[in-house]
Amino acid sequence: MRVSTVILPVHRWSESGREIWQRAEELGFHAAYTYDHLSWRSFRDGPWFGAVPTLTAAAAATSRLRLGTLVTSPNFRHPVTLAKELITLDDVSGGRLALGIGAGGSGFDATTLLRGGEEPWSPRERADRFGEFVELLDRLLTHDAVTYEGTHYSAHEARNIPGCVQRPRLPFAVAATGPRGLRLAARHGQAWVTTGDPKISETGTPADSLAAIGGQIERLGRACAEAGRDPGELDKIMLTGFTPAAAGPLSSVDAFVEFAGRHAELGIDEIVLHWPIPDSIFAADLGVFEKIALEGAAQITE
């Protein structure tokens, strides 16, 4: 199992941002991701920087650490412009980029760009757009020129030369739990992302959560079978921080090792931990966090 971190884009680069990303590499994390939002929940009234510029700066400040979004969505992105940014970032990073991608939610990102009187997209429309978004983005990142006409997105002779450093393109990590999203992951993904089952995040038990994630992995396997793919071809990524736990995985090295081990038994290949942010829902002891990175990760990979 690999251990990674997600660093929210709340830090000024000149103050602590650079040092945090470099420290993530020093600690031996497999990858460091960041959220791709205009803002997010309880962080809405505080500092929040753009994902792509942050990752570009992180690429220049590190040399081995894999980088990525966790996750990007169609809420305020267009495949044509996003593809150009991703190809550039893959080049700057020397082929260390992965794209975490999801359908998006109904929060701040979904309403910021609306004109007066417009309604946010319904869950069905988000799913429809997500399907087109992933398909077109796949084409844009694997072909020099793309013309596409869909219901929601179009491209006319969109040029993306020289393409990605990683071939045939940079990997997609598709966040999905519903049937349509799992089918997209099976068709286009190199990895699949889960945060657990949001329906039981507050009222369920750790056992309930494990059962729910196990069910998601089974459904992913069926989607892969329908697509003619071996589910073992997809890495299975668990973004922590949203599941019920008697003792959170960041409370101690032992708690992390137990948490990671139980999820490894389900088939999870990569655990992603939030870099601690004081006075937030991601508050945690930084010393314990670093100890988990140095000692806990070694224990679960032995």
Protein Blocks (a to p, Z undefined) as FASTA:
>chain_A
ZZdddddffbcfklmmmmmmmmmmmnopabdcddddfbecjlmmmccddfklmmmmmmmm
pmkbccddddddfklpcfklmmmmmmmmmmmnnopaccdddebiablmlmmmpcehiacd
dfklmmmmmmmmmmmmmmmmmcfbdcdddfkbccehiacdebjfbdcbdcdddddfbfkl
mmmmmmmpcbdcdebjfklmmmmcfklmmmmmmmmmmmmmmmmmmnopafklpccdddeh
iaccfbafklpmklmmmmmmmmmmnopabdcdddddehiakbccfklmmmmmmmmmmmmm
ZZ
